[in-house]
Amino acid sequence: MTIREYLLSDAGTSRGAMFLKILFRIGIIASILWIAYFIFETITTPYPIEYREGVSQVMAQIFLKGGNPFTLEYQPLAMNNYGIVYDLVVYPFAALFGNTLAVHRSVTFLFLLSTFLLIFKRVSKDNKDLYFTLACSTIILISLTGRDGLGAFPSAAGVFLFLAATLIPFDRSFDDRGLLISALIGVIAYYTKPYFVLSFGIVASYVFLFISKKKGLLYTLVFALIFGVFYFFIRQVFSLYFIDTFLGNIVNATRSLGHLYAQLIELAKEFFPVIVLAFGFLFLRVNNLKSAHVSEESRPLVNILSFDQPWFSIQFDYYFYFLLCSTLAFVFVLGLHIGANMLYAYQLMVPPFCLWLFQKINPGTRLGLISIPLILLNFVLLVFVLLNPNFLSEKNSQEWARLYNYVNDSTHILNSPVITSAIVERGTLPVDSGQTEYYYRFDPYPHDKFLGPDYDIIKSNGRKYKDGIIDSVKNVKYDKVILSKGELLSDWKYAFVYGDLIQHYQLTDTFAVDMPQVDQKWTVEVWEPIRR
């Protein structure tokens, strides 16, 4: 018996096999219970779990005031590199239940839950075993939940739309309705976070290359028409939208090969057991191709002339193609961006990898049995790295309570993004949302009516905002200045006001607050007016 035949043979019903299956079920259920507890504790933590988590609350607060954040009136405070879809979804919940971190995180959880159910539904069609289906869905959920994935950000909404736009046409065998739905959701995904437009590229190229050139081009045309309609509406209503989300992302992107390598190594460590399993299936695939019977009838690999036929006359695994495209996007574009650590890898690479892997597992074979301890080991690794119990310590932090007491005892604060949430939850707007500093990184750009206001208008508006801060410091209008250590020395933050600050304010307290889910520690400085 060959290795391949042994691995694919019946696993039998021995005591060892039954024990492994029972252990697998217990492990899956225990992991789901822990995730549920971790999610609940994170949602109910009253403090931000990431430096810029208050950004979406600022957007919601402006909407609640009847304002438009993507206008000069609310910029640079409301400068936002993200899209607008998440903020529009959160708005009615914030209006009903309050503009709090708990409400925002609850909406994020609903999108994570929707992603879990979407994956579960898809995998259940490929793998009939309930617990292997749960395992796949849960690994993806853990990846998307860890490292501030539960925060008040549009990422969870974007991932759900991205996966829906990518999987729905496949689920419907790329019929016309499935492609239409995909095009619409893909456009909405773009306006949630711009890089999720990748779903369009994946679907369009796969259909053109492996299904039908005609369908691929029609899908592209439909997507372009829907995008055009959305663009016209957004451009008219939110005048600075494309300045913030398009140009803003370009000028604020910082790239590093070292950062990319570090993330790839981290990804390999965190998913090492299932990567080993994946190589096992690749070995079987290569072995199968070598022993496969080659038909005497040969047909051309490339079909250029027939418009109704695909470009390539071969079948190509859709999940693997999805993984390939996402990996290329991560390696050559998104993974180089220093502003995000592992986020893009979890969002773009982990879901298609797990979908591809778990469709290969047959629970009734010896290889299916061997996969159980590897999957369980990976659960332990992911929980330890991404859902560590120590990450929940922030909820009962005395330092955070101390910081919030300072905020609650004040009326007007020149703030660090660390306390943006605390200020917003009092019903007022802060000075710095967390992305406000990005507004000042624009280099002069040629006027383009398709983007928005020209550079001189943007620059003048930003200068006016800074002058207002300087005036408030000189006239001691802030009863407290609460900043993170170093912000007064940063050209992008408050260096412009340092000279006036030390003349009118004195440093009265310094202490550190932790954000363990993202491994951040911020030293907070409290400045109060000098008594003369």
N, C-alpha and C positions, 0 to 999 in steps of 0.2 A: 504493500500500500504506500503510495506517495504521500508526501507531506500535505499536499493539497487535498488529496482524497481523505486523509485522516482528519484534517481540520474541518472539512465540510460534511463529515459523516455524522450520524445521529449521536447526540450527546448521551442518550439513555436516561435512565431514571435511578441511578445509583444514589446511595446516601449522600455522597459528596456533592453530586449535582443538585440534589434537593436542598442540601444545606446552603449551597451557594445562592440558589434562587431565593430562599427564604431570607438570607442575609441581604441580598440585593433589594428585596422589597422593603425590609426594615430600614435599610440605608436611605432609600428614596423617600419614604414617608418621613423619616427623621429630618432629612434635609429640607423638605417642604415645610415642616413645622418650624424649623429654625429660621428659615427665610421669612415666614409669616411673622414670627416674633421680632426679627431684626427690622423688618419693614415697619411694624407698628411702633417700635421704640424710636426709629429714625423719624417717622412722621411726627411723633409727639415731642421730639426734642425741640425746645423753644428757641434754640440758637442756630445760627447759620452753620452748615457743615462744609461750606466752601467760601472763599474770600468774596466772590462776586454773586453769591446766591440772591442777594437783594435786588438784582437788576430787574427781574421779571415783576417783582412787587412794585417797583417804581413805575413800570409800564402800566400795570393794572391800576395803580393809584391815579395816574393821569387820565386813564379812561373813565375811572369812577368820578373824576372831577369834571367830566365832559370835555376833556381836552384831546388833542391829537399829538402823540409823542413824536411823530415824524414831521414836525414843523419847527421853524426857527424859534417859535415861542418857548418850546420845551427843550431845545438843544442849547448847549451840549449835555445837559443833565441826562436826557433820555437817549443819548447816543447808544445804539444797539446794533451789534454785528449779527445778531440772530434774525430770524424772520418774525412774522406777526401772527401766524396761525395759532401758536400755543397761547399767546396773550389774549387772543379773541376767545379761545375756548375757556380759559381761566376766568375771564371777565364776569360772566353771570354767576359763577360760583363765589367769586370774591364779593360780588354785590349782595349775594344772599347770606353768606356765612362769614364774611370778613376777609380782608386782604392780608392773611397771615401765612406764615411758612407752612403750617399744617394743611391749610386749604390747597396751596400750590403743590405741596408734596403729594397730597391725596389725588389730585388730578394726574400728576406724574405716575402714581401707582396705577391708576385706571388704564393708562396707556401701556404700562408694563404688563398688567394683567391681560390686556387685549392682545399684546404680542405673544404672551405665553399661550393663550387660547388659539391664536392663529397658527403658531408652530405646532401645537398639539394636534390640531385638526389636520394639518398637512402631513405630519409624521405618521399619524394613525392610518393613513392610506398606504404608506410605504412599509410600515412595520406594525403588524397586528397585535403585538405584545404590549399590553397596557403599561407595564413598568419600564420597558425600554423607551416607549413613547414619552412617558413622564420624565425619564432620565434626560432625554434630549432636550425637552422643553425647559427642564429645570436648570440644566447647565447654562443654557442661553439666558435664562432669567437671572441666575447668579451673576453672570458676566455683565449684564446690563444694569444690575442693581448696585454692584460694588463701585467703589471710588466715586462717591457723590452722585451715582446714577439715579438716586431717589430725590435729588435736590430740585429746587424750583427752577428748572431749566427746560428748554424745548427738546432736549435730546431724546427722551423717551417717546414723545409724540412723533418726532422725526423718524425714529427707528421703526415704529409701528407702520407709518405710512410708507416708508422705504420698502419694508418687507412685504406689505400688502401689494404695493405696485409691482413688485418683482415676482411674487408667488401666485397671485390671482390669475394672471394669464396662463401660467404653467398648469395651474389646477384645472383650468377650463380648456386645456389643449390648444391654447392660442387661438380661440375663436374670436369673432369680431367683437362681441360684447366684452369678453375678457380683456381684449386689447384697449377698447375704449375706456373701460373702468381703470385700467392701468395708467393710461395717459392722463386722465383726470387726477388720479391720486398722486401720480408722479409730479404734476405741477404743484399740487398742494404741499407735497413734501418739500419742494424747492422753497416755497414761501414759509416753511417751518424752520429749516436750516438749509442753506443753499447747496451744500455738498450732497444732499440726498437726491439731487437730480440725477445722480449716478444710476438710479433705478431705470430711468429712461434709456440710458446708454446700454445697460445690460440687456434689457428686453429688445430694444430696436436692433442691436447687432446680432443677438442670437436668432431672432426671427428671420432677419435678412440672410444670415449665413447658413442656417440649418432648417428653416421651415419654408419660407417663401420670400423671394426678393420683393414681390409685389406687396405682400402683407407688411414687410418691414418698412418699406417706403411710405405706405399709407398710414401706418402707425406713427411714423415720424411726422407726417403732415398733420395728422390729428393733434398730436402733442403740440406742435408749433402753433396751431390755431388756438388751442385752449390757452397756451402760455401767452399768446398775444392778447387775448381778451383779458386775462388776469393782469397782464402788464399795464394795459391801458387804464384799467380801473385803479390799480395800486398807484400808478404814477400821478393820476389826477387827484386822488384823495390824500395820499401820504407823500408830500413833495420831496422829503429827504430820504425816502425809503431806500432807494438804490445807491444814494451817496453812502449811507450807513452800512448796508448789508453787502453791497457789491464792491464799491471802491474801498470802503472801510476794511473789509476782509483782506483786500490786496495789500494795502499799505501797512496793515498791522501784522502781517504774516512774517514770522521769523523761522528760518530753516536751519536744520543741523543734521548732518549724517550721523553724528554720534548719538543724537537723540533717537533717531530711527533704529540704529543698531541696538541700543539699550532696550527699546520696546520689543524688538523681535526676540531678543534673548529672554526677556521677561515673559513674553508670550509662550516661548518654547518651554520655559520652566513650569509655568502655571498649567499648561496642557500637555505636559510630557507623557503621562500615561495613555491618553487617548491618541496622541500623535504616534506613539508606538503601535497602537491598535490600527491606526490608519495605514501605516507602512505595511502591516500584515495584509490588509486588504489590497494594497497596491501590488504586493508580491504575488498574491493570488491572481490578480488581474493580468499581470505580465505573464505569469505562468500559463494562464488560460489562453492568452493570445498566441503564445508559442505553439500550443498543442491544438489550436482550433483548425478546423478544416477550411482551407482556402478554396473558394469557388473557382472553377475554371473560367466562368464567365466574368470577365473584367469590365468594369464600367468607369468612365472618367471620374476622377476625384472632384474636379471643378466643373461647374455648369454655368457658363457665362451668358449664353444666348436666351435660354428660356426664362421669361419674366415670372412665371408662376412657380418655378422651381427654386430651391435654395441655392446659394452659391456653392456649397460643398455637398456632395452626394453621400454623406455619411451621417450616422447618428452620433450625437455628442451629449454626454450626461449634462443636463441643465444645471444641477447643483454644482457640479465641478466647474462648469463655465462661470457660474455665479461667483464661486470662490476665486477663480482665476482673475476675473475682472476686479473684484473687490480688493484682492491682494495687490494687484498692479496699481490700483488707485491709492492704496495705503503706502506702498513702497516708494512710488515716484512723486506723490503729491502730499497727501494728508499726514503721513507718518513723519515727515520731516519737520512739521510745524511744532515748535517748542511749546506753544501755548496750551497744548493738550497732551496728557500723558496716558497712553493706553486706551483712551476713550474711543478713538476711531477704529482701533483694532478690534475692540469688543463689539462695536456696532456693525462693522462692515465684514469682518473676517470670521468671527466666531459663529454667527448663525448659519451661513452657507456651509462651513466646515462640518458643523454638527448635523445638518440636514443630509449632507453627502455621506457622512460616516454611518449614521444610524439607519439609513436606508439599506446599507450593506449587511447589517447584522441580522442573522437568522438565529433566534434564541434557541432553536432546537438542535443546533449543531455544536460540535466541540469548540469551534472558534467563538460561537456565541457564548458558551460557558466560560471560556478563557477571558472574554471581554468583561465579565462581571467584576472581578477584582480590580481590573484596570480602571473601569468607570468609577467604582467606589473610591479608589485611591484618589482619583481626580476630584471627586466631590470633597474629600477631606482637604486637599490642597487649596481648592477654590474658596472653601469656607474659611480656612485659616488665613488666606491672603486677602480676600475681598469682604468677608462677612465676619471678621474677627470680633469676638465679644468685647474686646477692649475698645473697639470703635464707638461703643454705646456709652462710654464713660462721660462724654461731653454733656449728656442730659442732666447730670447732677453736679456739674462743675461749679465750685465756689467762685472761681475767677470770672466765669461768664456771668454769674449772678451779680457779682461786684460791678462788672462793667455795665450791665443793664441798669443797675441802681443809679449809676452816674447819668445815664441817658434819661431815665425817668425823672431825675431831679432837675433836668434842664429844659429850657424852652427853645433856644436857638443854638445849634451846634454846627461847627465846622467839622465835618466828619470824614472818617476813613470808611471804606466799603465794609469793614468788619461790623460796623453798627448800622448799616443802611436799613436792614430789616427792622431793627428796633425802632428807628425813627419812623419808618413807613407805618408800622403797626400802631403808632400813636395817631395816625391819620394825617400826617404832614409829609412833605417832600424833603429829602436830604439835599445836600450840596453836591455830593458825589454818589452816583449810583453803583459804581464799580467798573463801568465801561466809559464813564465820562472822559477819562484821560485819553481814550482812543481818538476822541474828536480832534485833539491837538496834534495828532501825528500825520495829518493830511499834508502832503507836499502840494505845491501849486500844480493844478491840473487844468487842461484846456476845457473851456466851457462846452458842455454837451447837453443839449436840451433833453436828450433821452435819459440822462442821469438825474439832473436836478439843478439847483442853484449853482452859480459859478463860485470859484474859489474865494474871490474877494468878499463875497457875502458871508461865506462860511467863516473866513478869518475874522472879519469885523464882528460877527456875532460872538465868536469865541473870546475875542479881546474884551468885549463888553461884559461878558460873564466873569472873567478874571478881575476886571476893574471893580465889579460889584463885591467880590470877595475881599479885595484889598480895602475898599471903603468900609466894609463891615468890621474888619479887623482894626483899622485905625480908629474907628468910632466905637469900638468895644461893643458891637451889637451881638456878638456871640457870647453867651454866658459860659460856654465851655468849648474848648477845641480838643477833640478826641481823635488822635491819629495813630497810625501804626508807625513804629520806629523806622526811620528812613524816608518816610513820605515827605518830610520837610526838606530833604536834600535832593529829591528826585525832580528833574526838569519836567517830567510828565505829570507830576502831582502838585506839590505845594511849595516848591523852592522859590517861586515868584513872590510868596508872601512871608518868607522866613524873617527878613529884616524888620518888617513892621510887627510881626508877631512877638518877637523877643522884647520889643519896646513896650508892649501893652499887656502881655500875658506872661505868666510864670508856670513852669512845670511843677505840678503838685503831686503827681502819682505816676508810677510806672509798674506794670505787671504784665504777665504773659497769659494768653488764652490759646487753647489747643483746638485744632480741627483734625482729629485723628483719622477720619475716613479718607482724607486726602493727604495725610501726613504733613500738615501745615501747623506752624506755631507762630503766633503774632505777638510781638511785644507792643503793648498799647501805652501811649503817653497821654496823660490828661493835663491840659493846660487851662488855667483859670485867670480871670482878669487880675492885674496887679492892683492892690488896694493903695490908693494914694492919699 
